Amino acid sequence: MTSHASVTAVTLPADLGPDDVVLLGWPVAHSRSPAMHAAAAAHLALSLRYRALAVAPEELDAVVDALGAAGIRGANVTVPHKRAVVGHCDVLTDEARLVGAVNTLTWERSGEGVVLEGHNTDAIGLAAALAEDVVALAGVPVLLVGAGGAARAAAVALARTGARVTVTGRDPQACAGVLDVVRAVDASGTSAVGVVDLLEDAALRAAIEAATVVINATSVGLRGDHLPDPLESLQAHQAAYDLVYGIDTPFLAAARDAGAAAHDGLGMLVHQAAASFARWTGVPAPVAVMRDAAQR
């Protein structure tokens, strides 16, 4: 097992134990995850307690070690730690390797010691949400905006649906890496269409016109900022999907004003949380209960 000993200013709850799961992020005060997991545990009469911990990047090493020593059940990991926590894991699931990030930790304990497993439920969550919110995507042209961890998870989800994926962003090389994820999932190669430079206006407009669904997998819009103009000029026959949740981003507002379908990332949040919950508890998550808690 890997050790990352260091000093941290974070004060962990003194009563952490085997019934506890925590959320590691920076910041986390806005998160709806504690409400969702508390509602699910109460509905199933399970002794699972979920708490959010604000952990600065420089404190992550010590916090992960301390949580393992405290004997907790597991953790969720959110921005900005999803990639950094990979190096703390003794074992990575195939899904975590594919996405290149970890959002679910489980401490497995046996007579031989403690093993920290890293998993990722983001692609699973997005695929489930897309199935609920958007038309069947097999053969459908989708424009994916972004080249970070969220875009990689979206690429996995889209490739599994059989969508025809074009990736756009400010770094064409990073976008090509996301398209490689599509190819890794769909060995036939039919899902991977190409890369478009976000700053090349004509090429971007052409890619948007060809798309049935446009997915924003960046943080642009979180603070009211705008994507490039062509992305906020969708038509009524198209659908906009933003992985940001709880905020009517300019991207979604513009799509709705044009008569296009517009969906935020709440569905993905609920379904990825449900997949994590099932992994920690061994029982199916009550998705409707978790969604209701998130919406409240």
C-alpha positions in Angstrom: 0.0 0.0 0.0 1.3 3.4 -0.9 1.9 5.9 1.8 1.9 9.7 1.4 2.8 11.0 4.9 2.6 14.8 5.3 1.2 17.4 7.6 -2.3 18.8 7.1 -4.2 21.7 8.5 -7.5 19.8 7.9 -9.2 18.7 11.1 -11.1 15.5 10.3 -14.2 14.6 12.3 -13.2 12.7 15.4 -16.0 10.1 15.1 -15.1 8.7 11.6 -15.6 5.0 11.3 -16.8 2.1 9.1 -20.2 3.7 8.5 -18.7 6.8 7.1 -18.3 8.0 3.5 -16.9 11.4 2.7 -16.7 13.8 -0.3 -13.2 15.2 -1.0 -13.2 18.4 -3.0 -12.2 22.1 -3.1 -14.7 23.7 -2.6 -17.6 21.3 -1.6 -20.1 23.6 0.2 -22.3 23.7 -2.8 -22.5 19.9 -3.2 -25.8 18.1 -3.2 -24.1 14.7 -2.7 -24.6 14.6 1.2 -28.3 15.2 0.8 -28.6 12.5 -1.9 -26.7 9.8 0.0 -28.4 10.7 3.3 -31.8 10.2 1.7 -30.8 6.9 0.1 -29.4 5.5 3.3 -32.5 6.6 5.3 -34.8 5.1 2.6 -33.1 1.7 2.9 -32.5 1.9 6.6 -28.7 1.6 6.2 -26.2 2.9 8.7 -24.2 5.0 6.2 -23.2 8.6 7.0 -22.0 10.9 4.2 -20.1 14.1 4.9 -18.4 16.7 2.7 -14.8 17.6 3.5 -13.2 20.7 1.9 -9.6 19.6 1.1 -7.1 22.0 -0.5 -4.8 20.3 -3.1 -1.7 20.5 -0.9 -3.6 18.7 1.9 -4.9 15.7 -0.2 -2.0 13.4 0.5 -2.3 13.6 4.3 -6.1 13.5 4.2 -6.3 10.3 2.2 -3.9 8.6 4.5 -5.8 9.8 7.6 -9.1 8.6 6.2 -7.6 5.1 5.5 -6.3 5.0 9.1 -9.7 6.1 10.4 -11.3 3.0 9.0 -14.0 4.7 6.8 -15.9 2.8 4.1 -15.3 5.0 1.1 -15.1 8.4 -0.5 -16.3 10.4 -3.5 -13.7 12.6 -5.1 -14.6 15.8 -7.1 -12.8 18.8 -8.5 -9.9 19.4 -8.4 -8.7 16.0 -7.0 -10.0 13.4 -9.5 -6.7 12.9 -11.3 -4.4 13.7 -8.3 -6.0 10.9 -6.2 -5.1 8.2 -8.8 -1.6 8.0 -7.4 -2.9 7.2 -4.0 -4.8 4.1 -5.1 -3.4 0.6 -4.8 -5.8 -0.7 -7.4 -7.6 1.0 -10.2 -10.7 -0.5 -11.9 -10.7 -0.8 -15.7 -13.3 2.1 -15.8 -11.0 4.4 -13.8 -8.1 3.6 -16.2 -10.2 4.3 -19.2 -11.5 7.6 -17.9 -8.1 8.5 -16.5 -9.5 9.8 -13.2 -11.1 8.5 -10.0 -14.3 9.7 -8.4 -15.0 6.8 -6.1 -12.7 5.3 -3.4 -13.3 2.2 -1.4 -11.0 0.9 1.4 -11.0 -2.9 1.3 -9.8 -4.4 4.5 -8.6 -8.0 5.2 -6.2 -9.9 7.3 -3.5 -8.9 4.9 -4.0 -5.2 5.3 -5.9 -2.3 3.6 -6.2 -1.9 -0.1 -7.5 1.4 -1.6 -9.4 0.9 -4.8 -10.1 3.7 -7.2 -13.1 3.6 -9.5 -15.0 6.1 -11.7 -18.8 6.3 -12.1 -19.0 9.5 -14.2 -19.3 7.8 -17.6 -21.9 5.3 -16.2 -23.8 8.3 -14.7 -23.8 10.3 -17.9 -24.9 7.4 -20.1 -27.9 6.8 -17.8 -28.8 10.5 -17.8 -28.5 10.8 -21.6 -30.8 7.7 -22.0 -33.4 9.6 -19.9 -33.0 13.1 -21.3 -31.9 12.8 -24.9 -33.0 10.7 -27.9 -31.2 7.4 -28.6 -27.7 8.3 -29.7 -26.7 5.4 -31.9 -25.4 6.9 -35.1 -26.3 10.4 -33.9 -23.7 13.2 -34.5 -22.6 14.7 -31.2 -20.3 17.7 -30.6 -18.3 17.3 -27.4 -16.8 20.6 -26.0 -13.8 20.1 -23.7 -10.6 18.1 -23.3 -10.4 17.5 -19.6 -11.4 14.7 -17.2 -15.2 15.4 -17.7 -14.8 15.3 -21.4 -13.0 11.9 -21.2 -15.8 10.5 -19.1 -18.3 11.9 -21.6 -16.3 10.3 -24.4 -16.6 6.9 -22.8 -20.3 7.3 -22.3 -20.9 8.5 -25.9 -18.8 5.8 -27.5 -20.9 3.2 -25.6 -24.1 4.6 -27.0 -22.7 4.4 -30.6 -22.9 8.2 -31.1 -20.7 9.8 -33.8 -18.4 12.1 -31.8 -16.6 15.2 -32.8 -14.4 16.9 -30.1 -13.7 20.6 -29.9 -11.6 22.7 -27.6 -8.8 25.2 -27.4 -6.0 22.6 -27.4 -6.4 20.3 -30.5 -3.8 17.9 -29.2 -5.7 17.4 -25.9 -8.9 17.0 -28.0 -7.2 14.3 -30.0 -6.5 12.5 -26.7 -10.3 12.6 -25.9 -11.0 11.2 -29.4 -8.5 8.4 -28.6 -10.7 7.5 -25.6 -13.7 7.1 -28.0 -11.6 4.8 -30.2 -10.6 2.8 -27.2 -14.2 2.1 -26.4 -15.5 1.6 -29.9 -12.9 -0.5 -31.7 -14.8 -0.3 -34.9 -13.8 3.4 -35.2 -17.2 4.5 -36.4 -17.8 6.6 -33.3 -14.7 8.8 -33.6 -15.4 11.5 -36.2 -12.7 14.1 -35.7 -11.3 17.2 -33.9 -12.3 20.8 -34.4 -10.3 23.8 -33.1 -12.6 25.9 -30.9 -11.0 29.1 -32.1 -11.6 28.3 -35.9 -15.0 30.0 -36.3 -15.9 28.5 -39.7 -15.0 24.9 -38.8 -16.7 25.3 -35.4 -19.9 26.5 -37.0 -19.9 23.7 -39.5 -19.5 21.1 -36.7 -22.3 22.7 -34.8 -24.7 22.7 -37.8 -23.9 19.0 -38.3 -24.6 18.0 -34.7 -27.9 16.8 -33.2 -26.6 17.1 -29.6 -23.9 19.5 -28.2 -22.4 18.7 -24.9 -20.4 21.2 -22.8 -17.9 19.3 -20.7 -16.0 22.4 -19.5 -16.5 24.6 -16.5 -17.3 27.6 -18.8 -20.7 28.9 -17.7 -20.3 28.1 -14.0 -19.8 31.8 -13.2 -22.0 33.1 -16.0 -19.2 33.2 -18.6 -19.9 32.5 -22.2 -18.8 29.8 -24.7 -17.8 31.1 -28.1 -20.8 32.6 -30.0 -21.5 29.7 -32.4 -22.1 27.4 -29.4 -24.8 29.7 -28.1 -26.6 29.8 -31.5 -28.2 26.3 -31.6 -31.4 25.6 -33.5 -34.8 24.3 -32.4 -34.0 20.8 -33.7 -30.9 20.4 -31.6 -30.3 19.5 -27.9 -27.8 21.2 -25.5 -26.4 19.3 -22.6 -24.2 21.0 -19.9 -22.4 18.9 -17.3 -22.7 21.8 -14.9 -25.7 21.4 -12.7 -27.9 23.7 -10.7 -27.1 26.7 -12.8 -28.8 28.0 -15.9 -25.6 28.6 -17.9 -25.6 31.0 -20.8 -25.1 28.0 -23.1 -28.3 26.4 -21.8 -30.3 29.6 -21.7 -29.4 30.5 -25.3 -30.4 27.0 -26.4 -33.7 27.2 -24.6 -34.4 30.6 -26.0 -33.9 29.2 -29.5 -36.4 26.4 -28.8 -33.8 23.7 -28.5 -33.9 21.0 -25.8 -31.7 22.0 -22.8 -30.5 19.8 -20.0 -28.1 20.4 -17.1 -25.9 17.9 -15.4 -28.2 17.0 -12.5 -29.1 13.7 -14.1 -25.5 12.7 -14.4 -24.9 13.7 -10.8 -27.7 11.6 -9.5 -26.8 8.5 -11.6 -23.0 8.6 -10.8 -23.9 9.0 -7.1 -26.2 6.0 -7.3 -23.5 3.9 -8.9 -21.0 4.9 -6.1 -23.7 4.2 -3.4 -24.3 0.7 -4.8 -20.5 0.0 -4.8 -20.1 0.9 -1.1 -23.3 -0.8 0.2 -23.7 -3.7 -2.1 -27.4 -2.9 -2.7 -29.1 -1.1 -5.6 -29.5 2.7 -5.0 -33.0 4.2 -4.8 -32.4 6.5 -7.8 -35.8 8.3 -7.6 -35.2 9.1 -3.9 -31.7 10.5 -4.6 -33.0 12.6 -7.5 -35.8 14.0 -5.3 -33.2 14.9 -2.6 -30.9 16.6 -5.2 -33.8 18.6 -6.6 -34.9 19.8 -3.2 
